[in-house]
Structure formats: C-alpha cells, structure tokens
Amino acid sequence: MSDPGGGLEDDGVEDSPNSGVSTYVAKGGEDVAARAPRSRYRRALTFWRSPSDQPWWARPTLLAITTLATLSYAWGISNFALEPFYAGAVRSMGANWKDFFYGAVDPAGTVTLDKLPGAFWVQALFVRVFGFHFWSVALPQVIAGALTILVLYRVVRLIAGPGAAFVAALIVAASPITALLNRGNVSDSMLVLLTVLAADATLRATISGRRRTLLLAALWVGLAFQTKMVQAWVIVPALLATYLVASPQDLRRRVRDALAAAVVIVIVSLSWITVVALIPGHDRPFVDGTTDNSPFVQVFVYNGWARVGVHLGVGETSLTEQPFERVAIDEGTFFGTRRIGASFNRLLVGPLGRDDAWLLPVSALSGIALLMERRKRPPGDLIRAGVILWGGWLVILWAFFSFGEYVNSYYTAALTPAVAALGAMGLGACWRHRTASVLARVLLLFAVPLTTLYAALLIPNRANVATWLLPVAGVLCAIAEGALFLSMVPRWRERVNGAVAIALAAASMLLVPAVTTGVVVAQGLGFFSTPYQSASVTYGTTTGPEIFQSGGAKFSALFDQVPAGHILQVVDSSYVAASLIMLSGREFLPIGGLTGSNPTPSLRTLQRLVDTGQVNLFLVPIDPGGSDPRILWVRAHCAMVSTYPEGRGVTFGVYSCVPS
C-alpha cells in the first residue's frame, strides 16, 4: 500500500532535510541550501496558503473556522466560572513544585486532588509563568480546543479528503458542547485533544504499517490517561481494531505491534500512580478518594468501577460526607445533568441532547452506510478503517455515557470528534456518488431535513430564539433540499452549482447548533451549563460562581497581615477549602478531602495543632451536621463565633478553639 500520509509529515510547509543537497546537485552546484532559511521565512509569512496537495481554499477556511472557534472559547475569559476545587489546587501547584508533582489541593500539601493531575500540570505551568488569574487557568483549555479542530481536520483529510475534513472541522466548531467544555478548567479539553492525536497517529500507522507511529498513538493514550484516567482507555479497542484490520503488515506483525502498543499504554498510564504508590505515605500528600492512601484505588475503584455503578472495593474509597453533596443527594437539587438517570436515550433528549445530539442520527447512519458500502473492499481501505475507528469510538463512548451511574454534561464532548468525522465522511461519500447511486441520493436528501427537524425538536419552547430560529431553519432546509434535488436531476445538473447546493445543505444542518453556540457564548455559560437552561440553573452553574470569584481581591486582602505559612482555618472538605485557596492562595487545611470523609487529618492531629497554637479557627457545617468525629469534636470543645448560611441548604459555623 502506498503511504498517502507521508506528505503529512511536512504538510507542504517545510522542506525535507536533504532537499537542499538534492537541489544543489541537480542545479550543477548552485547553493540552494544557503537560501533555505530565507525560503523558510517566506513560507512562514504565507502560512495561510494551502499546500500544493490541497485546494486553494482549504487552509484559509480552516484557519478562519479555528479563529472563530477560539474567539468563542475565549470570550469573557477574564472571569470564567471556574470549578473552584480544581482552580484552588492549580494555584497551590503553581506555587510549589512538590504540590505540582502530587496535585496537592492546599499549599501545605496535605491531600491530593481526587483525580490524576495531568491536565492540571498544564494549568499550573501557565499559572507559574503568568501568575494566578482566572484567564491563565482557563487559557490551556482554549488552546486545546483550537488544536483539536486542526488535528481532526488532518485526520479526516487523510481518510476522506479536504472537503469532508472541512465539514468535520465546521461541525466541531459549531457544536455547543465543545464551546461549553473549553470555557472552563476541567480536564476533558486536554483529554479530547490527546485522544484525537492518538486517532491521528493510529491512522497514519495503519497506512504506513510503521510500528513506531502506532507506539506514538499509544503514548498519546497514556498521556490522556494522566488527564482523565480510565476514560482514556475506553477508545483503545477502536484504535487497535483499526490497525489490526487495515494495516498492510502480515497478521503476525500486526498482532505483535498491537501488543507492543498495549504495553506502552499500560506503562505510560500507570507510571505516575506507580511512583506515588512506592513513596511512603508519610512523605507525600494523602491520596484523596480513598481510605487507604492508594493511588490505584483512587483511579480504578473511586474513579473507575464506581463511575459505572459497580461498587467493588467500596470500603477502600471515601464515601460522601461533604455537606453540599449530602444536601443535593437528599433533596435531588444537583445543578447540571447528574440527576438524569441512565438510559439508552439519555444523550438524545433534554439537556444532554441539546449538548451534543444534533448530528448523532446522521453520523450513526453514515457509519452504517459506509461500512455496508465498503464491506467488500480490500483490508487496507481507508474509508473502512476510518469507520472502524470513529464508529467504534462512538459506540463505546455512547454506551459508557448512557449507562454510567451519572454523567456531567461536559463529559459528552468526547463524542464530538467521532460524530463530526463520521457525519462528514458519510455526507462526503453521498455527495461524490450522488449521480451514480440512488442510495447516495436518498441518504443525502434525507440527512438535511432529519438533522434540521431533530435540532428544532431539541430546542425548548422557552428559548428566546425559538420564535425566529425555527422558521428560518425550516425555510433554509426547504431551499437546501430544492438545490440538492435539482443538482441531481440530469436536466438541471448543468444549471445548478453543486458547490452552492452542498453549502446550503451544510448551512441548514449546522444553523441551529451554530446559533446555540452563539447563545452559549453570549450568556457566558461554561462547562457545567447546558444550552437554554433555566435562569435558576444558570445562577448555580455560572452567575453564582462568578459573583464569588469577583470578591477574590477583598477576601485575599483580609489575610495580608497574617504571616505566610500560617494555617488560617481548618475547613470541612477540600471543596470548601479549595474555594478559599483559589481566592487567597493561603493555607486552609481541609478535613477529609473532597468527600469530607477520608481519614486525614486525624482527630489527634487536629488536637495537636490546637494545643500547639498552630490553629484556632475552624469552619465546619452545622446543618447538616454529619457524624464525622472530627466535626463533632470541634462543635463540642470549641466556642462558636458566628454562623454562616451558605445558601444551598448548608449552614456553617465558625468556631474558635483554645489549647486544652
């Protein structure tokens, strides 16, 4: 098999290392190599021009789409509503290399995050360079989102050409969930980028048969594991199946390569948790989410089996005692999508449907149709390899998100690359074969109204755009259908511009999600939000956190007179402590980690801190009070100074403790 991916190494931008010497010999000694730096400089100035193997419009339009998407991700970045638990940890990590390595929540390094720190390493490096600002924490996600569009374009172009790649990039840029995800500080932005890089390397390895390229894909998967743990492994069957089915190597070589890739994935994935597990517990922060201080339990039990409702090893994980979580569980008042139960249509309707489901039906039909159409092709057929990769990706993640115990809305952004790639490949194939295949014509004419109608049904009646957007979408759909139909009729084919017809079809299919993305950006929504949510939910996911963050300067000024390194308060749960650390950068010692129930610090440690005068203020919940012996001891032995009704059904008390 030839290697169509070979030209992707330089993409027409950089000469190969030996090109200067070859040209020198060919021209009888003219020193072309001496002019290479100047040539590279000129190429850098014309980076926007398409390479010779692509249409003139390919790179300019790709850069335009990526620029618009980046602006949508970064709009209002100076005060994004961040997840305070992660932002507080990143502030601690950005100030201390030991906290950086372990992903410690508090500056004193007593407890880690309840996740692996991979994505937060990137954020902490930005904080270390630029200082702690809300924008410096959010900027890595904006960059990751933009890079994902560029890499996905490269992958789809490799399979189906620049036209389909352009449509795939457009779908990702127009998807509301992509904008929501990248407007925040969660690790999924980096996860999506790394897994798309793994898909890119896998397809290039499939084309060339090079083991080292497949091992590069394995490296990307291992790094993705450092950002979101087991979720990164979910797509591995699709990656390896693609290589095993479509690589030009003999079967024995393919199996050996796949096994080598699996070994690399395991080694890179488990590297950090193995190192941490080998370090004595008293020399490092306590691993959150566990009762036995084991990073393996954190990853594979607390963040693994428990996330799909299988409660193996539950005694080794810390159960929920954090007050906000207890109230939300008791009253069913979760903000976002955690209250949506598992079901086969969980991702197709309601808030999750408005996130990412606009093109799911068309993408699924595209995958099925392409697989049937290419079933008799040789093993190395690229289109079929692409369907195996993206179709496997879509099916596995669909099941993972549909039947997991709960799903935050931003999780589903991981589906978008597969949805975009399959949809673009299917539409491109139908357009190419519209004159020769009745099935292609039927599917193409069916896809436009199906997508437009489904998008219209997903928009709630209360949405302020419904009154004008739905009629406009209907009219545009009718025009696009007419243009497509006429472009397929032999008598009219010469008079109807095919490019205009397919452009109208794409505009009809993407109008509603693109407008929805604009609404998301205009309202300043972020990763915990969903499109067209109610005002009360928006207050919980966006407005409330932004108000809290806006008081950071005044809050931090309260502690300017307190010596550095002093424990300002002991606070129930890392969630509450991290919020205060995010605003001040000072030490608020958390009790019990994120859930409030892990065993660090012990009651004896708290008593010692009080007796030695290192701590005298505690912030602990009064209602609901809970049964944690550490909280009960504070309430029984310390004097209440004031109460603080937090506003989400939780009341805190400030207690002053004196040495016994």
Secondary structure as UniProt FT lines:
FT   TURN            4..5
FT   HELIX           6..8
FT   TURN            9..13
FT   TURN            17..18
FT   HELIX           19..26
FT   TURN            27..28
FT   HELIX           33..35
FT   HELIX           36..45
FT   TURN            46..48
FT   TURN            52..53
FT   TURN            56..57
FT   HELIX           58..74
FT   TURN            75..76
FT   HELIX           77..79
FT   HELIX           84..93
FT   TURN            94..95
FT   HELIX           97..102
FT   TURN            107..108
FT   STRAND          111..112
FT   HELIX           118..130
FT   HELIX           134..160
FT   HELIX           162..174
FT   HELIX           176..182
FT   HELIX           188..208
FT   HELIX           211..228
FT   HELIX           229..235
FT   HELIX           236..246
FT   HELIX           251..278
FT   HELIX           281..283
FT   TURN            288..289
FT   HELIX           295..297
FT   HELIX           298..302
FT   TURN            303..304
FT   HELIX           305..308
FT   TURN            312..313
FT   HELIX           314..316
FT   HELIX           323..331
FT   TURN            336..339
FT   TURN            344..348
FT   HELIX           350..356
FT   TURN            358..359
FT   HELIX           360..373
FT   TURN            374..376
FT   TURN            379..380
FT   HELIX           382..403
FT   HELIX           409..415
FT   HELIX           416..432
FT   TURN            433..436
FT   HELIX           438..458
FT   TURN            461..462
FT   TURN            464..465
FT   HELIX           466..488
FT   HELIX           490..493
FT   TURN            494..495
FT   HELIX           498..522
FT   TURN            523..524
FT   TURN            527..528
FT   TURN            531..532
FT   HELIX           535..538
FT   HELIX           539..543
FT   HELIX           544..550
FT   HELIX           552..557
FT   TURN            558..561
FT   TURN            564..565
FT   STRAND          569..572
FT   HELIX           574..584
FT   STRAND          588..591
FT   TURN            593..596
FT   HELIX           603..611
FT   TURN            612..613
FT   STRAND          617..623
FT   HELIX           629..637
FT   STRAND          639..645
FT   STRAND          651..656
//
